[in-house]
Amino acid sequence: DGVMREDALGLDVVYIQAKKYGPDNPVGPDAVQAFAGSLLERGATKGVFVTTSRFTSGAQKAADRLSTQRRIVLI
């Protein structure tokens, strides 16, 4: 959904994914895995996934597991 430049030269970027979900519709592991796949396609090493809802425990585990290769932060 967006790209944030981490330094003035634009050498390090953070990709951002946002989901506007209701409180009864948490973000699951499939969405986190899809985000990690899009980071891989772009050669990105950092991503922030933001939601208005919450993340399931499966989504949190997926982010932890996938963060060995790419840093994924869930907010």
DOTOR-886874 format. One record per atom (N, C-alpha, C): residue number from 1; atom name; y, x, z. Coordinates in Angstrom, 3 decimals. Atoms other than C-alpha are relative to their C-alpha. Last residue first. Example, Ala and Ser with C-alpha at 12.3 -4.5 7.8 and 13.67 -1.06 7.14 Angstrom:
REM DOTOR-886874
<node><drenlo>2</drenlo><marlo>N</marlo><v>-1.190</v><u>-0.820</u><w>-0.060</w></node>
<node><drenlo>2</drenlo><marlo>CA</marlo><v>-1.060</v><u>13.670</u><w>7.140</w></node>
<node><drenlo>2</drenlo><marlo>C</marlo><v>1.090</v><u>-0.770</u><w>0.730</w></node>
<node><drenlo>1</drenlo><marlo>N</marlo><v>-1.190</v><u>0.890</u><w>0.000</w></node>
<node><drenlo>1</drenlo><marlo>CA</marlo><v>-4.500</v><u>12.300</u><w>7.800</w></node>
<node><drenlo>1</drenlo><marlo>C</marlo><v>1.200</v><u>0.900</u><w>0.000</w></node>
REM end
This chain:
REM DOTOR-886874
<node><drenlo>75</drenlo><marlo>N</marlo><v>-1.068</v><u>0.543</u><w>-0.870</w></node>
<node><drenlo>75</drenlo><marlo>CA</marlo><v>-3.038</v><u>0.958</u><w>14.257</w></node>
<node><drenlo>75</drenlo><marlo>C</marlo><v>-0.052</v><u>-1.512</u><w>-0.069</w></node>
<node><drenlo>74</drenlo><marlo>N</marlo><v>-0.062</v><u>1.464</u><w>-0.010</w></node>
<node><drenlo>74</drenlo><marlo>CA</marlo><v>-6.046</v><u>2.836</u><w>12.899</w></node>
<node><drenlo>74</drenlo><marlo>C</marlo><v>1.072</v><u>-0.454</u><w>0.984</w></node>
<node><drenlo>73</drenlo><marlo>N</marlo><v>-0.517</v><u>0.546</u><w>-1.239</w></node>
<node><drenlo>73</drenlo><marlo>CA</marlo><v>-5.669</v><u>6.534</u><w>12.036</w></node>
<node><drenlo>73</drenlo><marlo>C</marlo><v>0.085</v><u>-1.511</u><w>-0.149</w></node>
<node><drenlo>72</drenlo><marlo>N</marlo><v>-0.352</v><u>1.418</u><w>0.126</w></node>
<node><drenlo>72</drenlo><marlo>CA</marlo><v>-7.804</v><u>8.098</u><w>9.317</w></node>
<node><drenlo>72</drenlo><marlo>C</marlo><v>0.391</v><u>-0.504</u><w>1.378</w></node>
<node><drenlo>71</drenlo><marlo>N</marlo><v>-0.578</v><u>0.526</u><w>-1.234</w></node>
<node><drenlo>71</drenlo><marlo>CA</marlo><v>-7.962</v><u>11.892</u><w>8.970</w></node>
<node><drenlo>71</drenlo><marlo>C</marlo><v>0.431</v><u>-1.438</u><w>-0.241</w></node>
<node><drenlo>70</drenlo><marlo>N</marlo><v>-1.349</v><u>0.507</u><w>0.201</w></node>
<node><drenlo>70</drenlo><marlo>CA</marlo><v>-10.241</v><u>12.672</u><w>6.070</w></node>
<node><drenlo>70</drenlo><marlo>C</marlo><v>0.497</v><u>-0.581</u><w>1.312</w></node>
<node><drenlo>69</drenlo><marlo>N</marlo><v>-0.472</v><u>-0.519</u><w>1.286</w></node>
<node><drenlo>69</drenlo><marlo>CA</marlo><v>-13.444</v><u>14.725</u><w>6.072</w></node>
<node><drenlo>69</drenlo><marlo>C</marlo><v>1.451</v><u>-0.386</u><w>-0.276</w></node>
<node><drenlo>68</drenlo><marlo>N</marlo><v>0.426</v><u>-1.397</u><w>0.051</w></node>
<node><drenlo>68</drenlo><marlo>CA</marlo><v>-14.577</v><u>14.356</u><w>9.697</w></node>
<node><drenlo>68</drenlo><marlo>C</marlo><v>0.490</v><u>0.657</u><w>-1.293</w></node>
<node><drenlo>67</drenlo><marlo>N</marlo><v>-1.101</v><u>-0.920</u><w>-0.297</w></node>
<node><drenlo>67</drenlo><marlo>CA</marlo><v>-12.443</v><u>11.228</u><w>9.867</w></node>
<node><drenlo>67</drenlo><marlo>C</marlo><v>-0.430</v><u>1.459</u><w>0.043</w></node>
<node><drenlo>66</drenlo><marlo>N</marlo><v>-0.619</v><u>-0.455</u><w>1.244</w></node>
<node><drenlo>66</drenlo><marlo>CA</marlo><v>-15.148</v><u>9.209</u><w>8.114</w></node>
<node><drenlo>66</drenlo><marlo>C</marlo><v>1.107</v><u>1.027</u><w>0.234</w></node>
<node><drenlo>65</drenlo><marlo>N</marlo><v>1.010</v><u>-0.695</u><w>0.809</w></node>
<node><drenlo>65</drenlo><marlo>CA</marlo><v>-17.261</v><u>8.900</u><w>11.266</w></node>
<node><drenlo>65</drenlo><marlo>C</marlo><v>0.621</v><u>0.611</u><w>-1.258</w></node>
<node><drenlo>64</drenlo><marlo>N</marlo><v>0.370</v><u>-1.234</u><w>-0.705</w></node>
<node><drenlo>64</drenlo><marlo>CA</marlo><v>-14.286</v><u>8.034</u><w>13.475</w></node>
<node><drenlo>64</drenlo><marlo>C</marlo><v>-0.967</v><u>0.830</u><w>-0.837</w></node>
<node><drenlo>63</drenlo><marlo>N</marlo><v>-1.158</v><u>-0.900</u><w>0.078</w></node>
<node><drenlo>63</drenlo><marlo>CA</marlo><v>-12.944</v><u>5.516</u><w>10.941</w></node>
<node><drenlo>63</drenlo><marlo>C</marlo><v>-0.315</v><u>1.331</u><w>0.679</w></node>
<node><drenlo>62</drenlo><marlo>N</marlo><v>-0.083</v><u>-0.480</u><w>1.383</w></node>
<node><drenlo>62</drenlo><marlo>CA</marlo><v>-16.404</v><u>3.945</u><w>10.578</w></node>
<node><drenlo>62</drenlo><marlo>C</marlo><v>1.153</v><u>0.990</u><w>-0.147</w></node>
<node><drenlo>61</drenlo><marlo>N</marlo><v>1.060</v><u>-1.000</u><w>0.174</w></node>
<node><drenlo>61</drenlo><marlo>CA</marlo><v>-16.763</v><u>3.716</u><w>14.363</w></node>
<node><drenlo>61</drenlo><marlo>C</marlo><v>0.031</v><u>0.590</u><w>-1.405</w></node>
<node><drenlo>60</drenlo><marlo>N</marlo><v>-0.402</v><u>-1.179</u><w>-0.760</w></node>
<node><drenlo>60</drenlo><marlo>CA</marlo><v>-13.391</v><u>1.970</u><w>14.634</w></node>
<node><drenlo>60</drenlo><marlo>C</marlo><v>-1.035</v><u>1.118</u><w>-0.134</w></node>
<node><drenlo>59</drenlo><marlo>N</marlo><v>-1.090</v><u>-0.629</u><w>0.754</w></node>
<node><drenlo>59</drenlo><marlo>CA</marlo><v>-14.337</v><u>-0.443</u><w>11.854</w></node>
<node><drenlo>59</drenlo><marlo>C</marlo><v>0.453</v><u>1.273</u><w>0.700</w></node>
<node><drenlo>58</drenlo><marlo>N</marlo><v>0.586</v><u>-0.622</u><w>1.186</w></node>
<node><drenlo>58</drenlo><marlo>CA</marlo><v>-17.655</v><u>-1.200</u><w>13.555</w></node>
<node><drenlo>58</drenlo><marlo>C</marlo><v>1.044</v><u>0.711</u><w>-0.841</w></node>
<node><drenlo>57</drenlo><marlo>N</marlo><v>0.562</v><u>-1.267</u><w>-0.471</w></node>
<node><drenlo>57</drenlo><marlo>CA</marlo><v>-15.831</v><u>-1.822</u><w>16.858</w></node>
<node><drenlo>57</drenlo><marlo>C</marlo><v>-0.658</v><u>0.740</u><w>-1.161</w></node>
<node><drenlo>56</drenlo><marlo>N</marlo><v>1.277</v><u>0.178</u><w>-0.673</w></node>
<node><drenlo>56</drenlo><marlo>CA</marlo><v>-13.797</v><u>-4.419</u><w>14.996</w></node>
<node><drenlo>56</drenlo><marlo>C</marlo><v>-0.487</v><u>1.359</u><w>0.497</w></node>
<node><drenlo>55</drenlo><marlo>N</marlo><v>1.124</v><u>-0.619</u><w>0.682</w></node>
<node><drenlo>55</drenlo><marlo>CA</marlo><v>-10.165</v><u>-3.675</u><w>14.226</w></node>
<node><drenlo>55</drenlo><marlo>C</marlo><v>-1.273</v><u>-0.274</u><w>0.788</w></node>
<node><drenlo>54</drenlo><marlo>N</marlo><v>0.657</v><u>-1.053</u><w>-0.770</w></node>
<node><drenlo>54</drenlo><marlo>CA</marlo><v>-7.349</v><u>-5.959</u><w>15.310</w></node>
<node><drenlo>54</drenlo><marlo>C</marlo><v>-1.131</v><u>0.572</u><w>-0.843</w></node>
<node><drenlo>53</drenlo><marlo>N</marlo><v>1.120</v><u>0.539</u><w>-0.765</w></node>
<node><drenlo>53</drenlo><marlo>CA</marlo><v>-4.851</v><u>-8.374</u><w>13.764</w></node>
<node><drenlo>53</drenlo><marlo>C</marlo><v>-0.563</v><u>1.086</u><w>0.918</w></node>
<node><drenlo>52</drenlo><marlo>N</marlo><v>-0.623</v><u>0.910</u><w>-0.960</w></node>
<node><drenlo>52</drenlo><marlo>CA</marlo><v>-1.426</v><u>-7.435</u><w>12.419</w></node>
<node><drenlo>52</drenlo><marlo>C</marlo><v>-1.055</v><u>-0.619</u><w>0.899</w></node>
<node><drenlo>51</drenlo><marlo>N</marlo><v>0.282</v><u>1.423</u><w>0.119</w></node>
<node><drenlo>51</drenlo><marlo>CA</marlo><v>-3.098</v><u>-4.476</u><w>10.747</w></node>
<node><drenlo>51</drenlo><marlo>C</marlo><v>0.790</v><u>-0.794</u><w>1.042</w></node>
<node><drenlo>50</drenlo><marlo>N</marlo><v>-0.727</v><u>0.851</u><w>-0.939</w></node>
<node><drenlo>50</drenlo><marlo>CA</marlo><v>-2.258</v><u>-0.857</u><w>9.993</w></node>
<node><drenlo>50</drenlo><marlo>C</marlo><v>-0.399</v><u>-1.448</u><w>-0.224</w></node>
<node><drenlo>49</drenlo><marlo>N</marlo><v>0.389</v><u>1.373</u><w>0.295</w></node>
<node><drenlo>49</drenlo><marlo>CA</marlo><v>-4.483</v><u>1.770</u><w>8.347</w></node>
<node><drenlo>49</drenlo><marlo>C</marlo><v>0.602</v><u>-0.877</u><w>1.092</w></node>
<node><drenlo>48</drenlo><marlo>N</marlo><v>-0.289</v><u>0.879</u><w>-1.125</w></node>
<node><drenlo>48</drenlo><marlo>CA</marlo><v>-2.965</v><u>5.256</u><w>8.316</w></node>
<node><drenlo>48</drenlo><marlo>C</marlo><v>-0.310</v><u>-1.415</u><w>-0.445</w></node>
<node><drenlo>47</drenlo><marlo>N</marlo><v>-0.301</v><u>1.397</u><w>0.250</w></node>
<node><drenlo>47</drenlo><marlo>CA</marlo><v>-4.352</v><u>7.888</u><w>5.979</w></node>
<node><drenlo>47</drenlo><marlo>C</marlo><v>0.244</v><u>-0.756</u><w>1.287</w></node>
<node><drenlo>46</drenlo><marlo>N</marlo><v>-0.536</v><u>0.740</u><w>-1.145</w></node>
<node><drenlo>46</drenlo><marlo>CA</marlo><v>-4.608</v><u>11.650</u><w>5.722</w></node>
<node><drenlo>46</drenlo><marlo>C</marlo><v>0.315</v><u>-1.437</u><w>-0.391</w></node>
<node><drenlo>45</drenlo><marlo>N</marlo><v>0.720</v><u>-0.364</u><w>-1.216</w></node>
<node><drenlo>45</drenlo><marlo>CA</marlo><v>-6.669</v><u>13.973</u><w>3.505</w></node>
<node><drenlo>45</drenlo><marlo>C</marlo><v>0.460</v><u>-0.778</u><w>1.223</w></node>
<node><drenlo>44</drenlo><marlo>N</marlo><v>-0.800</v><u>0.032</u><w>-1.224</w></node>
<node><drenlo>44</drenlo><marlo>CA</marlo><v>-5.706</v><u>12.663</u><w>0.082</w></node>
<node><drenlo>44</drenlo><marlo>C</marlo><v>-0.861</v><u>0.351</u><w>1.212</w></node>
<node><drenlo>43</drenlo><marlo>N</marlo><v>-0.003</v><u>-1.354</u><w>-0.544</w></node>
<node><drenlo>43</drenlo><marlo>CA</marlo><v>-7.518</v><u>13.697</u><w>-3.091</w></node>
<node><drenlo>43</drenlo><marlo>C</marlo><v>0.803</v><u>0.121</u><w>1.280</w></node>
<node><drenlo>42</drenlo><marlo>N</marlo><v>-1.336</v><u>-0.594</u><w>0.180</w></node>
<node><drenlo>42</drenlo><marlo>CA</marlo><v>-6.504</v><u>10.414</u><w>-4.709</w></node>
<node><drenlo>42</drenlo><marlo>C</marlo><v>0.073</v><u>1.440</u><w>0.514</w></node>
<node><drenlo>41</drenlo><marlo>N</marlo><v>-0.377</v><u>0.063</u><w>1.416</w></node>
<node><drenlo>41</drenlo><marlo>CA</marlo><v>-10.073</v><u>9.191</u><w>-5.220</w></node>
<node><drenlo>41</drenlo><marlo>C</marlo><v>1.326</v><u>0.702</u><w>-0.268</w></node>
<node><drenlo>40</drenlo><marlo>N</marlo><v>0.820</v><u>-0.982</u><w>0.721</w></node>
<node><drenlo>40</drenlo><marlo>CA</marlo><v>-11.029</v><u>10.363</u><w>-1.711</w></node>
<node><drenlo>40</drenlo><marlo>C</marlo><v>0.387</v><u>0.059</u><w>-1.478</w></node>
<node><drenlo>39</drenlo><marlo>N</marlo><v>-0.550</v><u>-1.308</u><w>-0.362</w></node>
<node><drenlo>39</drenlo><marlo>CA</marlo><v>-8.169</v><u>8.409</u><w>-0.151</w></node>
<node><drenlo>39</drenlo><marlo>C</marlo><v>-0.731</v><u>1.101</u><w>-0.763</w></node>
<node><drenlo>38</drenlo><marlo>N</marlo><v>-1.238</v><u>-0.153</u><w>0.780</w></node>
<node><drenlo>38</drenlo><marlo>CA</marlo><v>-9.308</v><u>5.344</u><w>-2.112</w></node>
<node><drenlo>38</drenlo><marlo>C</marlo><v>0.698</v><u>1.312</u><w>0.345</w></node>
<node><drenlo>37</drenlo><marlo>N</marlo><v>0.340</v><u>-0.260</u><w>1.400</w></node>
<node><drenlo>37</drenlo><marlo>CA</marlo><v>-12.812</v><u>5.798</u><w>-0.730</w></node>
<node><drenlo>37</drenlo><marlo>C</marlo><v>1.236</v><u>0.181</u><w>-0.858</w></node>
<node><drenlo>36</drenlo><marlo>N</marlo><v>0.440</v><u>-1.398</u><w>0.059</w></node>
<node><drenlo>36</drenlo><marlo>CA</marlo><v>-11.491</v><u>6.070</u><w>2.826</w></node>
<node><drenlo>36</drenlo><marlo>C</marlo><v>-0.361</v><u>0.385</u><w>-1.429</w></node>
<node><drenlo>35</drenlo><marlo>N</marlo><v>-1.209</v><u>-0.817</u><w>-0.132</w></node>
<node><drenlo>35</drenlo><marlo>CA</marlo><v>-9.639</v><u>2.787</u><w>2.286</w></node>
<node><drenlo>35</drenlo><marlo>C</marlo><v>-0.348</v><u>1.477</u><w>-0.085</w></node>
<node><drenlo>34</drenlo><marlo>N</marlo><v>-0.693</v><u>0.099</u><w>1.286</w></node>
<node><drenlo>34</drenlo><marlo>CA</marlo><v>-12.836</v><u>1.142</u><w>1.028</w></node>
<node><drenlo>34</drenlo><marlo>C</marlo><v>1.277</v><u>0.840</u><w>0.013</w></node>
<node><drenlo>33</drenlo><marlo>N</marlo><v>0.746</v><u>-0.831</u><w>0.956</w></node>
<node><drenlo>33</drenlo><marlo>CA</marlo><v>-14.682</v><u>2.435</u><w>4.099</w></node>
<node><drenlo>33</drenlo><marlo>C</marlo><v>0.649</v><u>-0.032</u><w>-1.377</w></node>
<node><drenlo>32</drenlo><marlo>N</marlo><v>-0.284</v><u>-1.394</u><w>-0.360</w></node>
<node><drenlo>32</drenlo><marlo>CA</marlo><v>-11.990</v><u>0.995</u><w>6.386</w></node>
<node><drenlo>32</drenlo><marlo>C</marlo><v>-0.705</v><u>0.939</u><w>-0.982</w></node>
<node><drenlo>31</drenlo><marlo>N</marlo><v>-1.388</v><u>-0.286</u><w>0.399</w></node>
<node><drenlo>31</drenlo><marlo>CA</marlo><v>-12.162</v><u>-2.369</u><w>4.611</w></node>
<node><drenlo>31</drenlo><marlo>C</marlo><v>0.361</v><u>1.454</u><w>0.298</w></node>
<node><drenlo>30</drenlo><marlo>N</marlo><v>-0.077</v><u>-0.048</u><w>1.467</w></node>
<node><drenlo>30</drenlo><marlo>CA</marlo><v>-15.965</v><u>-2.438</u><w>4.846</w></node>
<node><drenlo>30</drenlo><marlo>C</marlo><v>1.400</v><u>0.356</u><w>-0.484</w></node>
<node><drenlo>29</drenlo><marlo>N</marlo><v>0.290</v><u>-1.331</u><w>0.528</w></node>
<node><drenlo>29</drenlo><marlo>CA</marlo><v>-15.857</v><u>-1.494</u><w>8.536</w></node>
<node><drenlo>29</drenlo><marlo>C</marlo><v>0.091</v><u>0.093</u><w>-1.519</w></node>
<node><drenlo>28</drenlo><marlo>N</marlo><v>1.332</v><u>-0.535</u><w>-0.203</w></node>
<node><drenlo>28</drenlo><marlo>CA</marlo><v>-14.159</v><u>-4.724</u><w>9.593</w></node>
<node><drenlo>28</drenlo><marlo>C</marlo><v>-0.209</v><u>1.352</u><w>-0.651</w></node>
<node><drenlo>27</drenlo><marlo>N</marlo><v>0.341</v><u>-0.910</u><w>1.094</w></node>
<node><drenlo>27</drenlo><marlo>CA</marlo><v>-10.553</v><u>-5.826</u><w>10.012</w></node>
<node><drenlo>27</drenlo><marlo>C</marlo><v>-1.347</v><u>0.643</u><w>0.328</w></node>
<node><drenlo>26</drenlo><marlo>N</marlo><v>-0.149</v><u>-1.447</u><w>-0.180</w></node>
<node><drenlo>26</drenlo><marlo>CA</marlo><v>-10.302</v><u>-8.739</u><w>12.422</w></node>
<node><drenlo>26</drenlo><marlo>C</marlo><v>-0.387</v><u>0.785</u><w>-1.244</w></node>
<node><drenlo>25</drenlo><marlo>N</marlo><v>0.540</v><u>-0.642</u><w>1.196</w></node>
<node><drenlo>25</drenlo><marlo>CA</marlo><v>-9.732</v><u>-12.372</u><w>11.367</w></node>
<node><drenlo>25</drenlo><marlo>C</marlo><v>0.169</v><u>1.518</u><w>0.109</w></node>
<node><drenlo>24</drenlo><marlo>N</marlo><v>1.425</v><u>0.314</u><w>0.076</w></node>
<node><drenlo>24</drenlo><marlo>CA</marlo><v>-9.196</v><u>-14.535</u><w>14.459</w></node>
<node><drenlo>24</drenlo><marlo>C</marlo><v>-0.690</v><u>0.634</u><w>-1.201</w></node>
<node><drenlo>23</drenlo><marlo>N</marlo><v>0.714</v><u>-0.539</u><w>-1.164</w></node>
<node><drenlo>23</drenlo><marlo>CA</marlo><v>-5.840</v><u>-12.932</u><w>15.257</w></node>
<node><drenlo>23</drenlo><marlo>C</marlo><v>-1.509</v><u>-0.258</u><w>-0.032</w></node>
<node><drenlo>22</drenlo><marlo>N</marlo><v>-0.184</v><u>0.777</u><w>-1.214</w></node>
<node><drenlo>22</drenlo><marlo>CA</marlo><v>-4.557</v><u>-13.597</u><w>11.737</w></node>
<node><drenlo>22</drenlo><marlo>C</marlo><v>-0.845</v><u>0.560</u><w>1.131</w></node>
<node><drenlo>21</drenlo><marlo>N</marlo><v>1.072</v><u>0.930</u><w>-0.332</w></node>
<node><drenlo>21</drenlo><marlo>CA</marlo><v>-4.546</v><u>-10.884</u><w>9.109</w></node>
<node><drenlo>21</drenlo><marlo>C</marlo><v>0.362</v><u>-0.750</u><w>1.271</w></node>
<node><drenlo>20</drenlo><marlo>N</marlo><v>-0.596</v><u>1.038</u><w>-0.831</w></node>
<node><drenlo>20</drenlo><marlo>CA</marlo><v>-1.693</v><u>-8.994</u><w>7.484</w></node>
<node><drenlo>20</drenlo><marlo>C</marlo><v>-1.059</v><u>-1.081</u><w>0.197</w></node>
<node><drenlo>19</drenlo><marlo>N</marlo><v>0.638</v><u>1.306</u><w>0.140</w></node>
<node><drenlo>19</drenlo><marlo>CA</marlo><v>-3.479</v><u>-5.894</u><w>6.247</w></node>
<node><drenlo>19</drenlo><marlo>C</marlo><v>0.663</v><u>-0.966</u><w>0.962</w></node>
<node><drenlo>18</drenlo><marlo>N</marlo><v>-0.412</v><u>1.030</u><w>-0.953</w></node>
<node><drenlo>18</drenlo><marlo>CA</marlo><v>-1.675</v><u>-2.606</u><w>5.643</w></node>
<node><drenlo>18</drenlo><marlo>C</marlo><v>-0.712</v><u>-1.312</u><w>-0.314</w></node>
<node><drenlo>17</drenlo><marlo>N</marlo><v>0.613</v><u>1.280</u><w>0.375</w></node>
<node><drenlo>17</drenlo><marlo>CA</marlo><v>-2.936</v><u>0.605</u><w>4.029</w></node>
<node><drenlo>17</drenlo><marlo>C</marlo><v>0.405</v><u>-1.002</u><w>1.072</w></node>
<node><drenlo>16</drenlo><marlo>N</marlo><v>-0.061</v><u>1.098</u><w>-0.956</w></node>
<node><drenlo>16</drenlo><marlo>CA</marlo><v>-0.837</v><u>3.770</u><w>4.202</w></node>
<node><drenlo>16</drenlo><marlo>C</marlo><v>-0.644</v><u>-1.247</u><w>-0.598</w></node>
<node><drenlo>15</drenlo><marlo>N</marlo><v>0.160</v><u>1.286</u><w>0.670</w></node>
<node><drenlo>15</drenlo><marlo>CA</marlo><v>-1.371</v><u>7.117</u><w>2.509</w></node>
<node><drenlo>15</drenlo><marlo>C</marlo><v>-0.115</v><u>-1.094</u><w>1.048</w></node>
<node><drenlo>14</drenlo><marlo>N</marlo><v>0.850</v><u>0.901</u><w>-0.768</w></node>
<node><drenlo>14</drenlo><marlo>CA</marlo><v>0.017</v><u>10.196</u><w>4.235</w></node>
<node><drenlo>14</drenlo><marlo>C</marlo><v>-0.040</v><u>-1.318</u><w>-0.760</w></node>
<node><drenlo>13</drenlo><marlo>N</marlo><v>-0.263</v><u>1.438</u><w>0.035</w></node>
<node><drenlo>13</drenlo><marlo>CA</marlo><v>1.463</v><u>12.999</u><w>2.123</w></node>
<node><drenlo>13</drenlo><marlo>C</marlo><v>-1.011</v><u>-0.745</u><w>0.860</w></node>
<node><drenlo>12</drenlo><marlo>N</marlo><v>0.999</v><u>0.673</u><w>-0.812</w></node>
<node><drenlo>12</drenlo><marlo>CA</marlo><v>1.783</v><u>16.754</u><w>2.511</w></node>
<node><drenlo>12</drenlo><marlo>C</marlo><v>0.349</v><u>-1.483</u><w>0.061</w></node>
<node><drenlo>11</drenlo><marlo>N</marlo><v>1.294</v><u>-0.648</u><w>0.195</w></node>
<node><drenlo>11</drenlo><marlo>CA</marlo><v>3.575</v><u>18.744</u><w>-0.165</w></node>
<node><drenlo>11</drenlo><marlo>C</marlo><v>-1.123</v><u>-0.690</u><w>0.765</w></node>
<node><drenlo>10</drenlo><marlo>N</marlo><v>0.956</v><u>0.972</u><w>0.534</w></node>
<node><drenlo>10</drenlo><marlo>CA</marlo><v>6.552</v><u>16.411</u><w>-0.395</w></node>
<node><drenlo>10</drenlo><marlo>C</marlo><v>-1.380</v><u>0.578</u><w>-0.232</w></node>
<node><drenlo>9</drenlo><marlo>N</marlo><v>0.407</v><u>-0.392</u><w>1.353</w></node>
<node><drenlo>9</drenlo><marlo>CA</marlo><v>9.002</v><u>19.294</u><w>-0.037</w></node>
<node><drenlo>9</drenlo><marlo>C</marlo><v>-0.993</v><u>-0.983</u><w>-0.626</w></node>
<node><drenlo>8</drenlo><marlo>N</marlo><v>-1.135</v><u>0.097</u><w>0.925</w></node>
<node><drenlo>8</drenlo><marlo>CA</marlo><v>10.775</v><u>17.709</u><w>2.935</w></node>
<node><drenlo>8</drenlo><marlo>C</marlo><v>-0.375</v><u>0.342</u><w>-1.439</w></node>
<node><drenlo>7</drenlo><marlo>N</marlo><v>-0.935</v><u>-1.119</u><w>-0.075</w></node>
<node><drenlo>7</drenlo><marlo>CA</marlo><v>7.538</v><u>17.180</u><w>4.823</w></node>
<node><drenlo>7</drenlo><marlo>C</marlo><v>1.050</v><u>-0.127</u><w>-1.098</w></node>
<node><drenlo>6</drenlo><marlo>N</marlo><v>-0.043</v><u>-0.567</u><w>-1.345</w></node>
<node><drenlo>6</drenlo><marlo>CA</marlo><v>5.278</v><u>14.280</u><w>5.719</w></node>
<node><drenlo>6</drenlo><marlo>C</marlo><v>0.963</v><u>1.172</u><w>0.138</w></node>
<node><drenlo>5</drenlo><marlo>N</marlo><v>-0.076</v><u>-1.458</u><w>0.102</w></node>
<node><drenlo>5</drenlo><marlo>CA</marlo><v>5.919</v><u>12.190</u><w>2.626</w></node>
<node><drenlo>5</drenlo><marlo>C</marlo><v>0.175</v><u>0.571</u><w>1.400</w></node>
<node><drenlo>4</drenlo><marlo>N</marlo><v>-1.062</v><u>-0.565</u><w>-0.815</w></node>
<node><drenlo>4</drenlo><marlo>CA</marlo><v>4.807</v><u>8.600</u><w>3.181</w></node>
<node><drenlo>4</drenlo><marlo>C</marlo><v>-0.067</v><u>1.520</u><w>-0.127</w></node>
<node><drenlo>3</drenlo><marlo>N</marlo><v>0.146</v><u>-1.446</u><w>-0.148</w></node>
<node><drenlo>3</drenlo><marlo>CA</marlo><v>2.811</v><u>6.686</u><w>0.593</w></node>
<node><drenlo>3</drenlo><marlo>C</marlo><v>1.197</v><u>0.506</u><w>0.790</w></node>
<node><drenlo>2</drenlo><marlo>N</marlo><v>-1.182</v><u>-0.845</u><w>-0.042</w></node>
<node><drenlo>2</drenlo><marlo>CA</marlo><v>2.306</v><u>2.947</u><w>0.499</w></node>
<node><drenlo>2</drenlo><marlo>C</marlo><v>-0.352</v><u>1.459</u><w>0.178</w></node>
<node><drenlo>1</drenlo><marlo>N</marlo><v>-1.201</v><u>0.801</u><w>0.000</w></node>
<node><drenlo>1</drenlo><marlo>CA</marlo><v>0.000</v><u>0.000</u><w>0.000</w></node>
<node><drenlo>1</drenlo><marlo>C</marlo><v>1.268</v><u>0.846</u><w>0.000</w></node>
REM end
